[in-house]
Amino acid sequence: MTNNNEKMSREEAGRKGGEATAKNHDKEFFQEIGQKGGEATSENHDKEFYQEIGQKGGEARANQRDESDGGKMSREEAGRKGGERSRR
């Protein structure tokens, strides 16, 4: 933390602002601003944008899984995939 004679870093200012916001607002506030942000994003981006970020997220998740457990599928994921196959 900085003393009064030093400037605050952006990181520290952001953290303090986030903490103050969290103290001053409830769950509904964050749901509302999330909804507004999602609507604004959907108005400004097309289908290809969502396909691209979905692809990137899937790749990142696959890489994360590979690094953390040697590429093994979790029991939860295996059960979900098995359930998807049985519904077809």
JOTANOR-V905737 format. One record per residue. N is the residue number from 1. RES is the residue in three letters. NEAR is the number of other ideal C-beta (glycine too) atoms within 10 Angstrom. Layout:
N_RES_NEAR ; N_RES_NEAR
This chain:
1_MET_6 ; 2_THR_10 ; 3_ASN_5 ; 4_ASN_4 ; 5_ASN_5 ; 6_GLU_8 ; 7_LYS_8 ; 8_MET_12 ; 9_SER_10 ; 10_ARG_8 ; 11_GLU_8 ; 12_GLU_12 ; 13_ALA_12 ; 14_GLY_11 ; 15_ARG_12 ; 16_LYS_12 ; 17_GLY_10 ; 18_GLY_10 ; 19_GLU_10 ; 20_ALA_10 ; 21_THR_12 ; 22_ALA_11 ; 23_LYS_7 ; 24_ASN_8 ; 25_HIS_12 ; 26_ASP_8 ; 27_LYS_7 ; 28_GLU_8 ; 29_PHE_12 ; 30_PHE_12 ; 31_GLN_10 ; 32_GLU_11 ; 33_ILE_12 ; 34_GLY_10 ; 35_GLN_10 ; 36_LYS_10 ; 37_GLY_10 ; 38_GLY_10 ; 39_GLU_10 ; 40_ALA_10 ; 41_THR_12 ; 42_SER_11 ; 43_GLU_7 ; 44_ASN_8 ; 45_HIS_12 ; 46_ASP_8 ; 47_LYS_7 ; 48_GLU_8 ; 49_PHE_12 ; 50_TYR_12 ; 51_GLN_10 ; 52_GLU_11 ; 53_ILE_12 ; 54_GLY_10 ; 55_GLN_10 ; 56_LYS_10 ; 57_GLY_10 ; 58_GLY_10 ; 59_GLU_10 ; 60_ALA_10 ; 61_ARG_10 ; 62_ALA_11 ; 63_ASN_10 ; 64_GLN_10 ; 65_ARG_15 ; 66_ASP_11 ; 67_GLU_9 ; 68_SER_10 ; 69_ASP_10 ; 70_GLY_7 ; 71_GLY_9 ; 72_LYS_11 ; 73_MET_12 ; 74_SER_11 ; 75_ARG_8 ; 76_GLU_8 ; 77_GLU_11 ; 78_ALA_11 ; 79_GLY_11 ; 80_ARG_12 ; 81_LYS_11 ; 82_GLY_10 ; 83_GLY_9 ; 84_GLU_9 ; 85_ARG_8 ; 86_SER_7 ; 87_ARG_6 ; 88_ARG_4
